[in-house]
């Protein structure tokens, strides 16, 4: 989908030829004397339309515009949240087979966060998954013109939003694919496709290389599946080599049965989403390739399946991680932390400025925060502040949870240096405490996206989160921004 920003007022918008015109009207709308302004003012006066976010009035072939369908959409105070609500309410129209070109115009000056939100909200409202359907009804919307009278002032925000769409949709595509269409090998090929872009390189390590590295914890999870593991290393080089990179580590469990500690059958199909952390890293690199910011970024993805065969790791087994620490595996369904810990140790070689791991790690985080905010864990106040602000700025929200040392008491083991699970209480925190053991040599943060990476029920599907948060976090670190 192609997005374009133009400095058009309501007079110009009335003359633009398009299949669908969506006018975003805020509570601060001040009508002019042009025909569209008069129309909006009349609908407001009569009470047929409200500027409350999510309120939509549909008009068919109004004489005031050169479009067969015009939607007046209320955006409340005119900021990003209102825009997202308004465009979500326009989803049916954006998905209509007759709509190939749409215009989304602000009926007044636009806030930067609102302009940034438009491409993401339009993409979300019109998204269609097609990869494994025999007769797919693909998205027909091809071009979206975003109009704002102050376009020159908000262009940077618009460009960020439009580029982030590419990353979000890349992440959604791979997270949505069934596990037999998104094996570790296929995930590695997806990473290699991004490396065709300038400034991005990709290295794929297989079982032999991982054995040589001593990643015993990662290998323990992978050994229960016939699908060979892949360790994906992406590098984006947008700054001088001397500048330490930010390392993103994404959990890449392409299907999680739970292993010997098998999950209940109900909703187990959703465990194809257990590689959403990996998908978010891929999506972030897809956006970096578009924006080309002046920063160095490394992406690490330990990818494998967690299945059960005669070779599968058993509860009570002890494995040796790449760090040399031994781990007693009390629950084979706590596998994400086992693959991540070796990836975190591998990250040391890059002498990173910061490391952020992203994982659908715990059901406990879903209980704590639901599907609104991702869980944020770090002992570094500045890193916590930067990630939190990135979430607020992008609308991809997170919330910091504690990391007190007392939470690690439940991870003590009589037979190894550490157990891979503690009790049920504080499960999201104890999982983070496990990972923290492998991060002493760099600043580290953990994002638990178990509640935010996908939706269930009738709306089942990947969200592409936290790509917007990660993109904003990285851009905020670019010098001079």
N, C-alpha and C positions, 0 to 999 in steps of 0.2 A: 504494500500500500504506500502510495506517494503522498507526502504531506508538504504543503506550501503555505507560507505566511505572507499576507499582503496588507498594506495600510488602507483599508477600505472603510468608508463610513456607510450609513444606512442608505444614502442616496445611490452610492455606487453599488451596494449590495443588491438593491432592487433591480438593477440592470444586468447583473451577472446571470448567465445562463447555467442552470444546474438541475440535477434530478431532485435534489432535496436541499432546502435552506433551513438551517436551525439558527434561530436568533436567541442568544443568551441575554436575558434581561435581569438586571440586579435591582435591588430595592432602591438604589440611588439613581435609577434611570431618569434622565431629563429629556423629554421629547422635544424634537425640533419641529420644523414646519413641513418636512418631507412626508410623503405618503405613508411610508412604513412607520415612522414615529407617530403619526396621527392614528394609524391603525392600532399600534400597541397601546397608546394612551386611551383609546376608546374601549379596548377590551379590559383594561385595568379599571377604568371608571365604572363600567357596567358590572364588574365583578366576575366576568367570564374567564378571567385569567389572573393569577396571583404570581408575585415574584418569589414566593416561597420555594426553596430548593426542591426540585423534583416535580414541580407542577408544570404540566405541558398542555398547550392548546393547539390542536391540529387544524390547519386551514387548507382547503383544497382549491388550487388555482385562483388564489386571490389576485385581483387586478393590480395590486400594489407591488407585485414581484414577478420576475421572469423565471418562475419555478412552479412545477405542477403541484408541489406540496411544500408548505411552510409550517414549521413548528416553532411556536413561541415557548421557550423553556425558562422557567424561573431558576435563578442561581443564588437566591438569598443575598448575602453580603458580597457576592461576586468573587469569593476566593475559591481555592481549589476544591474544597470539600463540596461546595455547592455545585460547581461545574461537574464533578464526578456524579453527583446525584441526578443532575439534570440530564446528562447524556446517557446514563443508565436507563432513565425513563424513556429515552428515545430509541432504545435498542431495536425494537421491532421494525421501526422505519429504516434504521441503518442497515438492517439485515435484508430488507426487501430486495427481491431479485431485479426490480426495475431501477435500483439506485446504484449507478456506477460512479457518479461524481456527487459529492456533497460539499456544502459550504457551511462552516460553523462560524458565525459572526457574533462579535460582542456588540451589543447595542449602546456602547459607550466605551471609554478607556478601559483597558484590561489590566488586571494585576498580573505580575510576573508568574506567581505560582499558579494562577488560573490558566494562563496561556500554556505553561508547561504541562498542565493536567489534561488539556484537550486531546492531544494525540493519543495519550495513554487511555483516556476514557473512551474515545471513539474506537480504538483498537479492541478494548475489552468488550464493548457493547456489540461489536460486529464479528468477534472471533468465532471461527468454526473449525472444529477438528475434522480432518478428512482422511488421514493417512491409511487407516485400515478399513475404510468403507468401500464397498464395491460400486456403489452409485452415490458418491458424495455430492452434496449440495454446497459447493464451495462459496466462500465469500465473494460477492459480486462487486462490492465497493472497492474501487481502485484508486481514486484520487480524492483527497480531502483538502479543501482550501480553508485555512483559518484566517479570519479577517479581524483586525483590530486597528483602531485609528492611531494608536501609539505603537505600531508594529516595530519600528526601529529601536524603541526603548526595551522591548521585551524579546528581541530576536534570539539572544543567547539562551534564554530560558526555553523558548520554543525549540531551538535546535537540540537542546538536551532532552526535552520530552520526546521529540521525534526519533532521536537516536536510541533512546531507552526502549521505545516500542520494539525495535528490532531485537534487542536483548531479551525482553520479556517474552516475546513470541517464540524465540528460539528455545528459551527455557521451558515454556509451556508445551511446545511441540514434543520435546524429548521426555519430559515428565509424563505427558499424557499417553505416550506410546506404550502398548502392552510390553511386558517383560521379554517376550520372544521377538519383539521388534526393537528392543533397546538393551541388548546384551552388553557386557563390558567391552567386547570387541567393537560393536556398533557405536557405543558411546565414544570410544577412542577415535573412530572414524569421523564422528561429528566434531570432535576437537580438532582433528586434522583439517577439516573443511574450513574452520575459522582461521587456521594458520596460513591459508592462501592469501589472507589480507596482509598488507604492509605492516611492518613492525611487530607481527605476531609469529612466534615459532612454537613448534610442538614436538615433544619427545614422548614416545610410548615405551614403557617398560613392561615386559612380560614376566611369567613365572620365574624363569632362570635369573633374570636381573634382580627380581625381588628377593629371591633366595640368597643371592650373593650379598645383597644389602643387609640381610639379617632381619627382615621384617616378619618375624615369627608370629606376631599378633595378627597382622593382616592375612598372612598365609593360613592361619588357623581357621579363619572365617571362610576363606575361599575353598578350602579343601573338601567341603561337603557338596560341591557342585562340579559337574562335568564341564561347565563353561570356564575357560581359562580367565584368570584375573588380568586386569590391566591397571597399571599405574601411570596416570596421565600427567604430564608436566607441560603446562603452557607458560609462555613468557611474552609479555608485551613490553617493548622497549621504546618508551616515548621520551626518556630523559637520558642524560649522560650515564655511562656505565657506573661511575663512581657513586651515583645516588642510590642508596639502599632501597630495595623494592618493598612494596606491601605484598604480603603473601595471603592468598585466599585458598582455604582448604575446604573442599566440598565432599561430603559423604556421598559415596556412589554405590550404594547397595541397590542393584538394579531389580532385585526382588528379594523380599525378606519373609521367609516362611516361619522364622523364629528358630529354625534348626531343631535340635532334639527337644528344646523347650518350645515346642510348636505352638503357634498362635491358634486361637479359635477360628473355625472356618468362616464365620460371618464376617463379611467385609475384608477378608484377607486379600481379595483382588486389589484393594487400595494400596497394598504394599508394593505395587509397581512404582508408587510415588516416593519410595524410600530413597531414591536417588535425586530428590529435588534439590538437595544442597549442591550436588554436582551440577545439576542443570542450571542452577543460579550462577555458578562460576562460569559455565560455558556462556550463558546469556550476558553476563557482565563483560566478558572478553569480546563478545559480538558487538556490544555497544562501544567498547574502547576502540575497536577497529574502525568504527564510524566516526567517533569524535576526535580520536588521535590526541588526547591530552598529554601534557609534558610530565609524565610520571612513569615509573617502572613498576610493573605488577607481575607477580608469579601466581599461577593457578595450579594447585595440586589436587588430583582426584584419584583416590584409591577406589577402584571399581571392581565389584565382584557380586556374586549371588550368595545369599545365606540359605542354603538348602540342607537336606539331610540324606546322606548315603552311608555306606559302610566306613567311609573315611572321615565322616563329620566329627568335629570336635564335640566332646561330651562334657556335661556338667561335672566339675571337679578337676578337669584337666588343667595343667599348668603350662603356660607358653612363655617364651622369652621374646620381649619386644625388641625393636631396633635399638632402643635406648639402653638395653641390658637389664631393665627391670623385668621381673617375672610377674605374671598375672594368673591368678586362679579364676578360671571361668566358671562362676557359679550358675550363670544363666546364659545360654547361647543366644537368647533373644536380645541381649544387650550387646549386640555385635557392632553397632555403629562406632562406639567409643574404641573398640578394638582395632578397627581399620584406621580411625582418625589418629590414634596415638602414634602409630608408626609414621604417618604422613607429617605429623607435627615435628617429630624428630628429624625427618628428612628436611624440613623447612630450615633447620639450623644452618645448613650449608650456604644459604643465600644471605646470611647476616642481615635479616630483614629489619626494616624500620618498624613494622608491626605485622602481626599475623592474626587473621580472623578466620575461624572455622565456622562453617554453616552446615547444619545437620537437622534432619527430622529425627531428633534423638529420643525424646521421651513423651509418653502419654501424660506424664505428670505435668508437663508444661502446658498441654492442652487444657487440663483441669484448672491450672492456675490462671491462664490468660485467655483461654478460648481461642477464637480465630481472628481476634482484632489486632493484637500485638505479638510480635515474636519476643522470645525471652533473650535477654542480654546479660552476659556474665563476663566480668573482667575485674581485676584488682587494680587497674590503672585508671584513675579518675579522668585524665585527659582523653584517653581512648574511649571511655564510656560516654563522656560528654559529646565527643565528635560523632559517634555512632547514633546516639540519641537524637542529636540535632539533625543528622542526615535523614533519619526516619521522619522527623517532624516536617522537614523541608520537602521531602519527596512524597509524603502521605503514606509511606510504607513503614508503619509504626513499630517501635520496639519498647521494651520496658526492662529496666535493670533489676536483677534479683541478686541476693547476697551470695557471698563466697566465704563466709566465716570458716576458719579452720576446723571448728568443732563438727561441721557437717561431714568431714572426712573420716570420722571415727568409725562409721559403719563399713568402711572399705577395708578395714584391717583383716588380714588373713593369717591363719596358723601355718599355711603351707606355701605361701608366695609373698612377694613384696607388697602386693595389693590384690584385692578382689575386684571383679569387674562390676559388681552391684553391691548396694547397701540395702537397707529396708525400704518399704514403700514411702515412708515419710520423707518429704523433701526430695523426691526422686529426681527432679530436674536439676537440683543443686548438687546432689551427690554425683550425678553424671558429670557435671561440669568440674567438680572437684577431682574426679578421676582424670579428666583431660589436663587439668592444671598441672599435674605431676610431670607432664612432658613438655612444659613451656617455660622452664626456668631461665632459658638463655635469650628470651626476647619478650617484648610487650605482646600480650595476647588477649583476644576477646573471643567469646563463643556465642553464636546465635542459634538458639533452639527454635526451629521453624516448624515443629511438628503440628502446631495448630494453624499455621498460616500458609503452608505450602500448597494445600489443595482444599477443595470443598467436597463434601459428600452429598448424598441424597440426589434429588432431581438435578441439582446444579453441579454434579460430580465433575471434577476436572481440576487441573493445575492452575494456580494463580500467577505463577511467574515471580512470586516474591522469594527472596528480598532483592531482586535485581535493582529496582529503583533506589533502595536504600544504599546498596553497595556502590552504585554509580555515583550517587551524591557524595558519599563518604570519600571516594577516591578523588573526585573533582575538588572537594574541599581542601585536599592536601596539595593541590597544584599551586606552586608559588605564584603569588600575586592575585589569586582569585578571591 
